[in-house]
């Protein structure tokens, strides 16, 4: 047997150990662990070393092994020591040849088994003494299943507050699993708003399961619909023209009544729907090349009771020639065809046509400006750099959105 054995243990204590793990504990000449872990073995004959100052504890383990090659150190750790546990630190201090691991069931395994959900595709995030950046990325990506190791700062309530503040166009069922494997075990499901202000046992793990959205009726604002109110791409929920950018783009379009408006690269239809709600007498043609995007536009139109948006499934510029001549054009995506799209817009534009482009990359900005200047369009640029506040434990920091450039273009007078 290697001189150091790391034994994973659950809240049921020694009763849940395998015969092999129990035999290793019985042979220990030094028993190491947290106070809770050591309390499971009150009558063990070996001296006990409580893990507090880890550096000091590791030195004492090395000193104990130096006394005799017959010494056996058993280190008790929660769950699977190599899964967000003590094992990683031990492998940086001792050689792999010195260590043997006997894992217990991890809290993640237990949590998913309790809520009866397969978890091979789950994203597992630890907030224990860590930044919430990975969790924010997972939420913005819209991962279907997220398991979160909490700590005294990032509690279930704090995680729920973070999710709500991000204002994402997706919904999650929050599961809080407390004291898994013990007689006091509790597993409860919540909507995120229900968690605010609640407290739980110190040993808890949070599981997020993404929900299939259902239409809802609300008293929506006249302008600036929340990003989270739109049904969105399941694999890219944050792929939407953000509310702040959308509002400024609508202002740049200078909308009037009884107009024909093209929305090219309409995505989920957020700009089309906001435009249609502002000018109910106008007709908006929402052009989107993806089938799922086309369906989302139709679903969002029903969601917001908008009936003056025509969803067109097809690639620009191919489908543009069949549309009525536009008074206003918004280009939110071009699929690499920006120059040919603008060629088609020029053919169908009238003297009063206004084009607004939302551009995220420098290369596309260069293409747009070159085309507009060489085709006699006057331009006005608006650089948008917006940050939203995000709670970080008891503090608040800024979470920047991607910068966007709006170009407003009109044909130059002869």
Secondary structure as UniProt FT lines:
FT   STRAND          4..9
FT   TURN            11..12
FT   HELIX           13..16
FT   HELIX           19..26
FT   STRAND          30..33
FT   HELIX           35..39
FT   TURN            40..43
FT   STRAND          47..50
FT   HELIX           54..67
FT   TURN            69..70
FT   STRAND          73..78
FT   TURN            81..82
FT   HELIX           87..93
FT   HELIX           96..98
FT   STRAND          99..102
FT   HELIX           107..115
FT   TURN            120..121
FT   STRAND          123..126
FT   TURN            128..129
FT   HELIX           133..141
FT   STRAND          145..149
FT   HELIX           156..166
FT   STRAND          172..178
FT   TURN            180..181
FT   TURN            183..184
FT   STRAND          186..190
FT   HELIX           192..195
FT   TURN            196..197
FT   STRAND          204..210
FT   HELIX           227..229
FT   TURN            234..235
FT   TURN            237..238
FT   HELIX           243..253
FT   STRAND          260..264
FT   TURN            267..268
FT   HELIX           270..278
FT   TURN            280..281
FT   STRAND          283..288
FT   HELIX           291..303
FT   TURN            304..305
FT   STRAND          309..313
FT   TURN            316..319
FT   HELIX           320..322
FT   STRAND          328..331
FT   TURN            335..336
FT   HELIX           338..348
FT   TURN            351..352
FT   STRAND          354..359
FT   HELIX           362..374
FT   TURN            375..376
FT   STRAND          377..384
FT   STRAND          387..392
FT   TURN            393..394
FT   STRAND          395..400
FT   STRAND          404..411
//
